[in-house]
Amino acid sequence: MEKIKHRINRLKSITRRLVFTFFYFMLSHHRIIRRLKSYGISDIKIYKFRKWNIGSKRKKMSFKKMRFYYKARYNNSACFIKMGNNNSTSNEITINKYLDRCSMDFIPSLLLSDEDFSKSTVLIVTEYISNLKKIKVPDDIEGFRQICTELEVIHEKLMAHNIIHGDLSDSNLSMTKDNRIMLIDFGYGWIPGMNKNTFLRTIYKKTSNANVYCNAHNFLRVLDEIGTPDNFKQEECYKRLERLVGLHTLAVPIAEGDENNS
């Protein structure tokens, strides 16, 4: 009998939390919609929202963050809206402004931004790319060669402007419906003049030489992780990417004792 009561009470507790979360979300959602409309944004539809822990659970230093994503229209163009209240989102605004000046067609254009949208929430509005999906290895060798060639061009342009993405994955290295490569989410990126500390907190530090590498090096890592067949790796296009890794001298040099400097 006690067990049944305990389960009923637990079920009631869970139900109350779910109801509270639902109404809290709906109120937040409508508040956000009203604010977005004040920027001249219209036809706003929720795309998704995500809640995750940042920090170390093991060391009891984690805390929860909520991020909202919307699809809408701004200046008669389809746009993608991202909101967050962490440092990486503010970092992304700074980098996207720089990227827009570099005119790179493989990165969605920044249309609007506000670093103090609401209660320290950051707003980023970018060009909407329809049917964007995770990168995958084409079944045919010609398709694979096209991807490798695109990655070489992307790497060359990023190098020319001293840009490091900092968080390349099979999601951030995306593809359009016609298999064109797009780079998104520069929240952990770096451009000239930015603080180096961002990179000290990523997994891309090469401890052997105290340099942080990205771009070509991590293109290969992503291609490996999504299951590039061994026979594709024998192609010259893949070998060229491997050689780029060997020649990859663009890095953020971090000398000992320099970690706290800008």
N, C-alpha and C positions, 0 to 999 in steps of 0.2 A: 504493500500500500504506500509506504514511504517513497519507494522508487517511482511509483506512478505520479505521486504528488510532485516529486522533484522534476520529473520529465515535463509535467504540465507547466510548472513554474518556469522552467527553462524555455519552453516553447513560447510562453507569454512574453518572456524577456526578449527573445529573438524577434518576435512579432512587433513589439514596441519599437525596437531598434530599427527594423526595416521600415516601419511606418514613418518614424522620425526622419530617417535617411531620405525616404521618398519625398516627403514634404519639404525638407531642407533643400534637396536637389532642385525641386520644382521652383521654389522661391528664388534660389540662386540663378536658375536658368532664366526665369522671367526678368530678373533684375539685370542680368547680362544682356538679354535681348534689348531691353529699353536703352541701355547704355550704348550698345553697338549702333542702334538706329540713330543716335545723336551724332554719330560720325558720318552719317550719310550711307551707311551700309543697309542693304535691303535683301528681301527674300532669304532670310536667315533660317537655316535648318541645321539641327545638331548632327554632327558627323560621328563623334564618339567622345567619351570622356574616360579618363584613366586615373586611378588612385594607386599610388605605390609608396613603398618605404624607401627613404634615403638615409644612408648611414649604415652603421653596424648594429644588427640586432644582438649579436653575441656580446658586444660591449655596452649594450643598452643605450646606444647613442642615436638610434634611428628615430625619424619623425616622418609623418605622412604628408604627402603633397597631392593636390588635386589639379589636374590639367584638363581643360575643355578644348574641344575642336569643333569648328563649325564650317559649313559650306554656305556661301552667300554670294551677293553681287555688290561690287563697288566700282563706281564710275562706269557702269554698264558692262563690266567684265566679271566673269566668274572668279571667285576668290576663295582662298582657304584661310581660316582663322584659327590661330593657336593662342591659348592663354595659359600662363603659369605664374607661379610666385617663387621661383628659385633663380639662382644666379645664372644658370646656363641659359635661361630664356632671355635675360638682359644681354648676356654675352652674344647671343645669336643676333640680336638687333644690330649691335655694333658691327658685327662681321657682315651681315646682309647689306648694310649701307655701303660698306667697302666693296662687296661683291657686285653690287649694282653699277658701281663706277667702272668695274672691270669688264662689263658687258659679256658675260658668259652664258651661252644659250642652254647649257646643261644644268643650270641652277634656276629655280623659279624666282621671278622678279619680286622684289619687296614693293608692296603698294602702299602700305600704311603701317605705322608703329606708334606705340605709346608705352614708355617705360613706367608710367604711374597710372595705369588704366583704372584701377579701383583697389584701394587698400593694399598697395604694393604689388598688385597683379599686373603683369606685363602683357601687352597685346602685340601680336604680329599678324599682319595680313599680307599674304603672298598670292601670286598668280596660282590659280587652280589648274592642276594637271590631271585630266580625266584618266580614269582606269590605270592609275599608277600602281605598280605591283613590285614585289620583291624580285631582285635579280635572280635569274635562273640560267643554267647552262643550256644553250640551244641543242637540239638533237642533231643538227647538221653542222659539219665542220665550217662551212662558209659563214653561218651565223655566229659561230664562236670566234672566227677571225675578225668579223665586224666588231664584236664586243671588245676584243683585245685592242684593236685599232683605236676605238673610241676611248678606251682607258688610257692609251698612250697620249692621245691628244689632250684629254682632261688633265693628266699628270703634267704635261708640258705647260699648259696654261696656268695651273695652280703654282707650279714652280716659278713661272715668269713673274707672278705677282706675289711671291713669298707667302702663299696661303696654305695652311695645313688644316685638314678637316678635323682630325682628332678623335672621331668616333665612327669610323667606317664599319658597316655591318651589312648583312644581306637585306636589311630594311632601309637604311639610309642611302645605300647604293642601289637605287631603284631603276625600274624600266617602265617605259610607256607601252601602250598597246602595240605599237609598231617596233618594239624592242630597242628604242633609243634610251641611252643611259641618262639618268638624272641623279644629281646629288642633292640631298635634303638634310636638314637638321644639323646646323653648324654650332650647336650649343656648347660643344667642347672644343671648338676650333681656335685657331690662332691666326692673327694677321700682324704685320709689322707695327710695333709700338704697344702691343698688348702685354699684359703681365704674363710671365712664364709659369706661374704657379698652377694654372689650369692643367698644364701637362704633367706636372708632378703627381697629380691625382688620377692619371689615366694608366691604362695597362700598356701603353705604347712606349714606355721608357726603356731604352736599351742600356741596361745597367753596366754592360761591359765598357761602354765609352761615354756614358753619362749624356747621351743625346736622345732626343725624342724624335722618332721617325714616323712618317705617315705616308699617305698617298700611294705611290707605286708599291711600297712594301705591303700595305694592307689591302690593296687590290688583289694581290696574290693570295693573301690569307683568306679573303672572302671567296675567291674562286675555288680555293681548296675546300673550304667549309661547305659550299653548296654542291660539292661532288663532281668536280671536273674530272672526266675520265683520263686515265694515264696516257692513252694514245693522243688525246688532245694536247697534253702537256709536252708532247714531242714536236708540236707544230712550231714553226719559226715565230709566229705571233706571240706565243706564250714565252718563248725563249727571249724575245725582245723585252718583255716585261721583267723577266728574271734579270736581264742585264741592267735594266733601269734601277732595280733594287741595289745591284752592286755599285752603280754609279750615283746612288742617291745621297747627295751631300747636303741637300737642304734639310736643316734640322734646327731645333732651338737649342743652341749650345748652353749647357748648364754646368758651369764650373762649380767646384766644391765651395760652399759658403755663399753661393750666388742665388740660392733657392728663394730667398725673400725679396730679391731685387726685382724691379720692373724691367 
